[in-house]
Amino acid sequence: MSKKFDYDLIVIGSGVAGSAAANFAAKNGSKVALVEAGRWGGSGLNFSDVPSRALFGFSHLYHDARRGSRFGVSSSTLRYNFPTAQNWKLLASRRAGANSKKSFEDNKITCVQGFASFLSPYEIAVKDKILSAPKFVLATGARLDSSDISGVESATCFTPAEALALNRPPKSVFIVGGGSTGVELANYFAELGTMVVIGELAGRLLPKEDEEVGQIMAQYFETSLHVKVLTQSRVVAVEKGTKPGFEKVIFRRGGGEKSVEVAAIVLATGSKPVVNLSLENSGVKYTSNGIIVDDYLKTSMKHIYAAGDCLGGESSPERAAYEGALAASNAVGKTKNLRNYEGFIRFTDTNPSVATTGLTEDDCVKKNIACKKAVLPLSAVPAANTSDFRFGLIKILADPKEKLLGGTVVCPNAELVIQEVATAVRHKFTITQLASTPHISSSWSELVHLAARKLAK
């Protein structure tokens, strides 16, 4: 390290991407400073991924137990203790290292608390300190974007993190947004007995997924959880309700304006990248959609890289961790590696859960990629009978030369079933190779076997 710099690398943001970047560089001999404006570990450990998975596991367990009577399990007096569930969420987060600097300090990373602002391309200010480095990784994450809805400041609205921290489930809730987060929250509250309404601007729930997925999730929500699904609905305003303790949601649907009053409103309206770092002083180019990077995750300044949600677009904890490590490797390493997202999984933690890898049919249409498909319902495998559960499907795609392009699974534990499809996509297996792989016939993974056989014909 040159004597004129304080560190070899400065990482801004300690979430999944920032943690991966800082740890990678430190373990490879770099002197690293990690700057965090909020809680150590970022939103994933403290507010979203780990806490939500803990609570979703609780709601899934409770809901499945209520269905137990059909299998001979007495569930007529079943109840839950919500404070205990909240304590479990906090314990799970602490175990994962939420708001702790210890793992970073154990790797000899200097932890600096405060907001970072660039003074020049090689210097940042954090409170009364000025830190310098020849290399930077920006991993500042994203925040909720509710700018299209009026009245948010005056009505009582909850972010997804705030909704998961409530002292008790509300009697009724309106979820604004039918993407992955909104659908997860709708499923969570409905499983606990809340009356749920979910509104989505697109023509289906989970608009990033293919049409069949949104349709079957809407069917499951309405049939099994009694959720009111409002697609093609634009929420334009929120305000105090006419009754004490209620909030009003005003939305446009079918050419007219309508409203509904509920006990709580949860905004699952997507996110906006955090870029308030005085980036103008650094020379880094960005837009309201995120920091601009090339395929090496390098910004417009050759010594500054970026990773995670601050890039905008699609993200996940796994993707952010990959990007963070890749950005650090390219920043401080001697070789440069291109980013490769093949085989990454998009996951929605509902019950049934939704997992997608590779291309969807919509992607193939947009990119003019020729493909053939196989779609099978859950009822095609014995597990649907032994579990008495039939809401779901598998859909896999291949090109005319039998190269596997992608797949989607909707079933219990879809994240496990999709894994071999992800492996096949990343390592360019053919449909015939996938179809010839033995599977346990009584498991949900038999879906992959049957779909691959159907497509290989």
C-alpha positions as CSV (number, residue, x, y, z in Angstrom):
1,M,0.0,0.0,0.0
2,S,1.2,3.4,-0.9
3,K,2.0,5.6,2.2
4,K,-0.3,8.3,0.9
5,F,-3.4,6.1,1.5
6,D,-4.9,5.0,4.8
7,Y,-6.2,1.7,3.4
8,D,-5.9,-0.6,0.4
9,L,-9.7,-0.8,0.1
10,I,-12.6,1.0,1.5
11,V,-16.0,-0.7,1.4
12,I,-19.1,1.5,2.0
13,G,-22.0,-0.5,3.4
14,S,-21.9,-3.7,5.6
15,G,-24.8,-5.6,4.1
16,V,-24.5,-8.8,2.2
17,A,-22.5,-7.3,-0.7
18,G,-20.3,-5.1,1.5
19,S,-19.6,-7.9,4.0
20,A,-18.6,-10.2,1.2
21,A,-16.3,-7.6,-0.4
22,A,-14.6,-6.6,2.9
23,N,-14.1,-10.2,4.0
24,F,-12.8,-11.3,0.7
25,A,-10.2,-8.5,0.5
26,A,-9.1,-8.8,4.1
27,K,-8.6,-12.6,3.8
28,N,-6.5,-12.0,0.8
29,G,-4.1,-9.6,2.6
30,S,-5.6,-6.2,2.0
31,K,-5.9,-3.5,4.6
32,V,-9.6,-2.8,4.6
33,A,-12.0,-0.3,6.2
34,L,-15.7,-1.0,6.3
35,V,-18.1,2.0,6.7
36,E,-21.6,1.5,7.9
37,A,-24.2,4.3,8.4
38,G,-26.8,2.1,10.1
39,R,-26.8,-1.3,11.7
40,W,-23.9,-3.7,11.1
41,G,-24.8,-6.4,8.7
42,G,-27.2,-4.2,6.8
43,S,-30.8,-4.7,6.1
44,G,-30.5,-8.5,5.3
45,L,-29.4,-9.5,8.8
46,N,-31.3,-6.9,10.7
47,F,-34.6,-6.2,8.9
48,S,-35.3,-8.4,5.9
49,D,-33.8,-11.7,4.8
50,V,-33.0,-13.4,8.2
51,P,-35.8,-11.9,10.3
52,S,-38.4,-12.5,7.6
53,R,-37.3,-16.1,7.0
54,A,-37.6,-16.8,10.8
55,L,-41.2,-15.4,10.9
56,F,-42.3,-17.0,7.6
57,G,-41.1,-20.3,9.0
58,F,-43.3,-19.7,12.1
59,S,-46.4,-18.8,10.0
60,H,-45.9,-21.8,7.6
61,L,-45.5,-24.2,10.6
62,Y,-48.7,-22.8,12.2
63,H,-50.7,-23.0,9.0
64,D,-49.5,-26.5,8.2
65,A,-50.4,-27.6,11.8
66,R,-53.9,-26.3,11.3
67,R,-54.2,-28.5,8.3
68,G,-53.1,-31.5,10.4
69,S,-56.5,-32.8,11.3
70,R,-56.9,-34.5,7.9
71,F,-53.8,-36.6,8.7
72,G,-55.0,-37.5,12.2
73,V,-53.3,-34.7,14.1
74,S,-55.7,-32.9,16.5
75,S,-55.5,-29.1,15.8
76,S,-58.9,-27.8,17.1
77,T,-57.3,-26.0,20.0
78,L,-54.1,-24.9,18.3
79,R,-53.0,-21.3,19.0
80,Y,-49.8,-19.3,18.7
81,N,-47.9,-17.0,21.0
82,F,-46.8,-14.0,19.0
83,P,-44.3,-12.4,21.4
84,T,-42.5,-15.8,21.5
85,A,-42.4,-15.7,17.7
86,Q,-41.0,-12.2,17.7
87,N,-38.3,-13.3,20.3
88,W,-37.4,-16.2,18.0
89,K,-37.0,-13.7,15.1
90,L,-34.6,-11.6,17.2
91,L,-32.6,-14.6,18.4
92,A,-32.3,-15.9,14.8
93,S,-30.9,-12.5,13.7
94,R,-28.5,-12.3,16.6
95,R,-27.2,-15.8,15.9
96,A,-26.6,-14.7,12.3
97,G,-24.5,-11.7,13.5
98,A,-27.0,-8.9,13.3
99,N,-25.6,-5.5,14.3
100,S,-22.3,-7.0,15.3
101,K,-18.8,-5.9,14.2
102,K,-17.1,-9.0,15.7
103,S,-16.8,-11.1,12.5
104,F,-15.3,-8.1,10.7
105,E,-12.9,-7.2,13.5
106,D,-11.9,-10.9,13.7
107,N,-10.8,-10.5,10.1
108,K,-8.8,-7.4,11.0
109,I,-11.2,-5.1,9.2
110,T,-11.4,-1.6,10.5
111,C,-15.1,-0.7,11.2
112,V,-16.1,2.9,10.9
113,Q,-19.6,4.0,11.9
114,G,-21.3,6.9,10.1
115,F,-22.4,8.2,6.7
116,A,-19.7,8.3,4.0
117,S,-19.4,11.2,1.6
118,F,-16.8,11.5,-1.2
119,L,-14.5,14.5,-1.0
120,S,-12.5,13.4,-4.0
121,P,-12.1,10.2,-6.1
122,Y,-9.8,8.8,-3.4
123,E,-11.1,10.4,-0.2
124,I,-14.3,10.1,1.9
125,A,-15.5,11.9,5.0
126,V,-17.1,10.0,7.8
127,K,-18.2,12.3,10.6
128,D,-14.9,14.1,11.5
129,K,-12.7,11.6,9.9
130,I,-11.2,11.7,6.4
131,L,-10.3,8.2,5.0
132,S,-8.4,7.5,1.8
133,A,-7.8,4.4,-0.4
134,P,-6.7,3.6,-4.0
135,K,-9.7,1.3,-4.4
136,F,-13.4,1.4,-3.3
137,V,-16.4,-0.9,-3.3
138,L,-19.8,0.8,-3.0
139,A,-22.4,-1.5,-1.5
140,T,-24.9,1.0,-0.1
141,G,-28.1,-1.0,-0.7
142,A,-31.5,0.4,-1.4
143,R,-34.5,1.8,0.4
144,L,-38.3,1.6,0.0
145,D,-39.7,3.7,-2.9
146,S,-43.3,4.9,-2.3
147,S,-43.0,8.1,-4.3
148,D,-46.0,7.4,-6.5
149,I,-48.5,7.2,-3.6
150,S,-49.8,10.4,-2.1
151,G,-50.6,10.7,1.6
152,V,-48.0,8.2,2.8
153,E,-46.7,10.8,5.3
154,S,-50.1,11.5,6.9
155,A,-51.5,7.9,7.0
156,T,-50.1,5.1,9.1
157,C,-48.2,2.9,6.6
158,F,-45.6,0.3,7.4
159,T,-42.5,-0.8,5.5
160,P,-42.1,-4.6,5.2
161,A,-39.5,-4.5,8.0
162,E,-41.9,-2.5,10.3
163,A,-44.8,-4.9,9.4
164,L,-42.7,-7.8,10.6
165,A,-41.9,-6.0,13.9
166,L,-45.6,-5.4,14.9
167,N,-46.6,-6.5,18.4
168,R,-49.4,-8.5,17.0
169,P,-50.9,-9.3,13.5
170,P,-53.5,-6.7,12.5
171,K,-57.1,-7.8,12.0
172,S,-56.9,-6.6,8.4
173,V,-54.2,-5.4,6.1
174,F,-53.7,-4.0,2.6
175,I,-50.5,-5.0,0.9
176,V,-49.5,-2.5,-1.7
177,G,-47.5,-4.4,-4.4
178,G,-47.8,-8.0,-5.6
179,G,-44.1,-8.7,-6.3
180,S,-42.1,-11.2,-4.3
181,T,-42.0,-9.2,-1.0
182,G,-45.7,-8.3,-1.2
183,V,-46.8,-11.8,-1.9
184,E,-44.6,-13.1,1.0
185,L,-46.2,-10.7,3.4
186,A,-49.7,-11.4,2.2
187,N,-49.0,-15.2,2.7
188,Y,-47.5,-14.5,6.2
189,F,-50.4,-12.4,7.5
190,A,-53.1,-14.7,6.0
191,E,-51.6,-17.8,7.5
192,L,-51.9,-16.1,10.9
193,G,-55.5,-15.3,10.4
194,T,-55.4,-11.7,9.2
195,M,-57.9,-10.6,6.5
196,V,-55.6,-9.6,3.6
197,V,-56.1,-7.5,0.5
198,I,-53.2,-7.3,-2.0
199,G,-53.1,-4.8,-4.8
200,E,-50.8,-5.1,-7.9
201,L,-50.5,-2.8,-10.9
202,A,-49.7,-5.6,-13.3
203,G,-52.2,-8.1,-14.6
204,R,-50.9,-10.9,-12.3
205,L,-49.2,-11.4,-9.0
206,L,-45.4,-12.0,-9.3
207,P,-45.1,-10.2,-12.6
208,K,-41.4,-11.1,-13.0
209,E,-42.5,-14.7,-13.3
210,D,-44.4,-16.4,-16.1
211,E,-48.2,-16.1,-16.3
212,E,-48.9,-19.6,-15.0
213,V,-47.1,-18.7,-11.7
214,G,-49.1,-15.6,-10.9
215,Q,-52.4,-17.4,-11.8
216,I,-51.8,-20.4,-9.5
217,M,-50.6,-18.2,-6.6
218,A,-53.8,-16.0,-7.0
219,Q,-55.9,-19.2,-7.0
220,Y,-54.1,-20.5,-3.9
221,F,-54.5,-17.2,-2.1
222,E,-58.2,-16.8,-2.8
223,T,-59.1,-20.5,-2.3
224,S,-57.0,-21.5,0.6
225,L,-56.1,-18.3,2.5
226,H,-59.1,-16.2,1.6
227,V,-56.9,-13.3,0.4
228,K,-58.5,-10.7,-1.8
229,V,-56.3,-10.3,-4.9
230,L,-56.6,-7.0,-6.8
231,T,-54.6,-7.1,-10.0
232,Q,-54.5,-4.3,-12.6
233,S,-55.0,-2.0,-9.6
234,R,-52.9,1.2,-9.1
235,V,-52.9,2.5,-5.5
236,V,-52.9,6.3,-5.9
237,A,-53.4,7.5,-2.3
238,V,-53.7,6.6,1.3
239,E,-55.3,8.5,4.1
240,K,-56.9,8.2,7.6
241,G,-60.0,6.0,7.6
242,T,-63.5,7.1,8.5
243,K,-63.4,4.8,11.6
244,P,-60.9,5.1,14.4
245,G,-57.9,2.9,14.0
246,F,-58.5,2.3,10.3
247,E,-56.7,3.5,7.2
248,K,-58.1,4.1,3.7
249,V,-56.5,2.9,0.5
250,I,-57.6,4.6,-2.7
251,F,-56.9,2.7,-5.9
252,R,-57.9,2.8,-9.6
253,R,-59.2,-0.4,-11.1
254,G,-61.4,-1.1,-14.1
255,G,-61.6,2.5,-15.2
256,G,-62.9,3.7,-11.8
257,E,-61.6,4.8,-8.5
258,K,-62.4,2.6,-5.5
259,S,-61.3,2.4,-1.8
260,V,-61.1,0.0,1.1
261,E,-60.5,0.6,4.8
262,V,-58.2,-1.7,6.7
263,A,-56.4,-1.8,10.1
264,A,-53.0,-1.6,8.5
265,I,-51.3,-0.7,5.2
266,V,-48.0,-2.3,4.2
267,L,-45.9,-0.8,1.4
268,A,-44.2,-3.4,-0.7
269,T,-43.7,-1.0,-3.6
270,G,-40.1,-1.8,-4.6
271,S,-36.9,-0.1,-3.8
272,K,-34.7,2.8,-4.9
273,P,-30.9,2.5,-4.8
274,V,-29.1,4.5,-2.2
275,V,-26.7,6.8,-4.0
276,N,-26.4,9.8,-1.6
277,L,-22.7,9.6,-1.2
278,S,-21.7,12.9,-2.9
279,L,-20.8,10.7,-5.9
280,E,-20.3,13.9,-8.0
281,N,-17.1,14.4,-6.1
282,S,-15.9,10.9,-7.0
283,G,-16.6,11.0,-10.7
284,V,-18.8,7.9,-10.5
285,K,-21.8,8.0,-12.9
286,Y,-25.2,7.0,-11.7
287,T,-28.9,7.5,-12.4
288,S,-32.0,7.3,-10.2
289,N,-32.1,3.6,-11.2
290,G,-28.7,2.9,-9.6
291,I,-24.9,3.1,-10.0
292,I,-23.7,2.3,-13.5
293,V,-21.2,-0.5,-13.7
294,D,-19.7,-2.7,-16.5
295,D,-19.5,-6.4,-16.6
296,Y,-16.6,-6.4,-14.2
297,L,-18.7,-4.3,-11.7
298,K,-16.4,-1.4,-12.3
299,T,-18.0,2.1,-12.3
300,S,-17.0,5.0,-14.6
301,M,-14.0,5.5,-12.3
302,K,-11.6,2.6,-12.9
303,H,-10.7,2.3,-9.2
304,I,-14.2,2.3,-7.8
305,Y,-16.5,-0.8,-8.0
306,A,-20.1,-1.3,-6.9
307,A,-22.2,-4.3,-5.9
308,G,-25.6,-5.3,-4.5
309,D,-28.9,-3.4,-4.4
310,C,-27.2,0.0,-5.2
311,L,-26.9,-1.2,-8.8
312,G,-30.7,-1.3,-9.1
313,G,-32.5,-4.1,-10.9
314,E,-32.9,-7.7,-9.7
315,S,-31.1,-8.7,-6.5
316,S,-31.0,-11.4,-3.8
317,P,-28.8,-12.2,-0.9
318,E,-26.9,-14.8,-2.9
319,R,-26.5,-12.5,-5.9
320,A,-25.3,-9.6,-3.7
321,A,-22.8,-11.8,-1.9
322,Y,-21.5,-13.0,-5.3
323,E,-21.2,-9.4,-6.6
324,G,-19.5,-8.2,-3.4
325,A,-16.8,-10.8,-3.6
326,L,-16.4,-10.4,-7.4
327,A,-16.1,-6.6,-7.0
328,A,-13.5,-6.9,-4.3
329,S,-11.6,-9.5,-6.3
330,N,-11.5,-7.3,-9.4
331,A,-10.6,-4.2,-7.3
332,V,-7.6,-5.6,-5.4
333,G,-6.7,-8.8,-7.4
334,K,-4.4,-9.1,-10.3
335,T,-6.9,-10.8,-12.6
336,K,-10.3,-9.5,-13.7
337,N,-13.5,-11.7,-13.9
338,L,-16.7,-11.1,-15.7
339,R,-20.0,-11.4,-13.7
340,N,-22.0,-14.5,-14.5
341,Y,-25.5,-14.8,-13.2
342,E,-26.4,-18.1,-14.9
343,G,-28.0,-20.5,-12.4
344,F,-28.9,-17.9,-9.8
345,I,-32.3,-18.5,-8.2
346,R,-35.1,-16.0,-7.6
347,F,-37.0,-17.2,-4.6
348,T,-40.4,-16.2,-3.0
349,D,-40.9,-17.7,0.5
350,T,-44.6,-18.4,0.4
351,N,-46.3,-21.8,1.1
352,P,-46.1,-23.1,-1.6
353,S,-42.9,-21.4,-2.4
354,V,-41.8,-20.1,-5.8
355,A,-38.3,-20.6,-7.3
356,T,-37.0,-19.6,-10.7
357,T,-33.6,-20.0,-12.4
358,G,-32.4,-19.1,-15.8
359,L,-34.8,-17.7,-18.4
360,T,-38.6,-17.6,-18.2
361,E,-40.8,-17.9,-21.2
362,D,-41.4,-14.2,-21.1
363,D,-37.6,-13.6,-21.2
364,C,-37.3,-15.9,-24.3
365,V,-40.1,-14.0,-26.1
366,K,-38.5,-10.6,-25.3
367,K,-35.1,-11.8,-26.4
368,N,-36.4,-13.7,-29.5
369,I,-34.9,-16.9,-28.2
370,A,-36.5,-20.1,-29.7
371,C,-37.5,-22.5,-26.9
372,K,-39.7,-25.4,-26.2
373,K,-41.4,-26.0,-22.8
374,A,-42.8,-28.6,-20.5
375,V,-45.4,-27.7,-17.8
376,L,-46.7,-30.2,-15.3
377,P,-49.1,-29.7,-12.3
378,L,-48.2,-30.8,-8.8
379,S,-50.8,-33.6,-9.2
380,A,-48.4,-35.3,-11.6
381,V,-46.3,-36.7,-8.7
382,P,-47.1,-39.0,-5.8
383,A,-46.1,-36.3,-3.3
384,A,-49.2,-34.3,-4.1
385,N,-51.3,-37.2,-2.8
386,T,-49.2,-38.1,0.2
387,S,-49.1,-34.4,1.2
388,D,-52.7,-33.7,0.1
389,F,-51.4,-30.5,-1.7
390,R,-52.0,-29.8,-5.3
391,F,-51.4,-26.0,-5.8
392,G,-48.3,-25.7,-7.9
393,L,-46.4,-26.6,-11.0
394,I,-43.1,-27.1,-12.7
395,K,-42.1,-25.4,-16.0
396,I,-38.8,-26.0,-17.7
397,L,-37.5,-24.6,-21.0
398,A,-34.9,-25.8,-23.5
399,D,-33.6,-24.5,-26.8
400,P,-34.0,-26.6,-30.0
401,K,-30.7,-28.3,-29.4
402,E,-31.9,-29.5,-25.9
403,K,-29.8,-27.0,-23.9
404,L,-31.6,-26.2,-20.7
405,L,-32.6,-22.5,-20.6
406,G,-34.4,-22.2,-17.3
407,G,-37.1,-23.4,-15.0
408,T,-39.7,-22.4,-12.5
409,V,-41.1,-24.5,-9.6
410,V,-44.1,-23.8,-7.4
411,C,-44.4,-26.3,-4.6
412,P,-43.5,-26.8,-1.0
413,N,-39.8,-26.4,-0.6
414,A,-39.4,-25.2,-4.1
415,E,-36.0,-23.8,-3.2
416,L,-34.7,-27.3,-2.8
417,V,-36.4,-28.7,-5.9
418,I,-35.0,-25.9,-8.2
419,Q,-31.4,-26.4,-7.1
420,E,-30.6,-29.2,-9.6
421,V,-32.2,-27.2,-12.4
422,A,-30.0,-24.2,-11.4
423,T,-27.0,-26.5,-11.5
424,A,-28.0,-27.8,-15.0
425,V,-28.5,-24.2,-16.3
426,R,-25.1,-22.9,-14.9
427,H,-23.2,-25.9,-16.2
428,K,-25.1,-26.2,-19.5
429,F,-26.6,-29.6,-19.1
430,T,-29.0,-30.9,-21.7
431,I,-32.6,-32.0,-21.1
432,T,-31.6,-35.6,-21.8
433,Q,-28.9,-35.5,-19.1
434,L,-31.4,-34.0,-16.6
435,A,-34.1,-36.6,-17.6
436,S,-31.7,-39.5,-17.1
437,T,-30.8,-38.5,-13.6
438,P,-32.4,-40.7,-11.0
439,H,-34.9,-39.1,-8.6
440,I,-36.8,-40.2,-5.5
441,S,-40.2,-40.9,-7.0
442,S,-42.1,-40.1,-3.8
443,S,-40.5,-36.6,-3.4
444,W,-41.3,-33.3,-4.9
445,S,-38.1,-33.5,-7.0
446,E,-39.8,-36.1,-9.1
447,L,-41.4,-33.0,-10.8
448,V,-38.0,-32.3,-12.4
449,H,-37.6,-35.9,-13.6
450,L,-41.1,-36.0,-15.2
451,A,-40.9,-32.5,-16.8
452,A,-37.4,-33.3,-18.2
453,R,-38.6,-36.6,-19.7
454,K,-41.6,-34.9,-21.2
455,L,-39.4,-32.2,-22.8
456,A,-36.8,-34.7,-24.0
457,K,-39.4,-36.6,-26.1
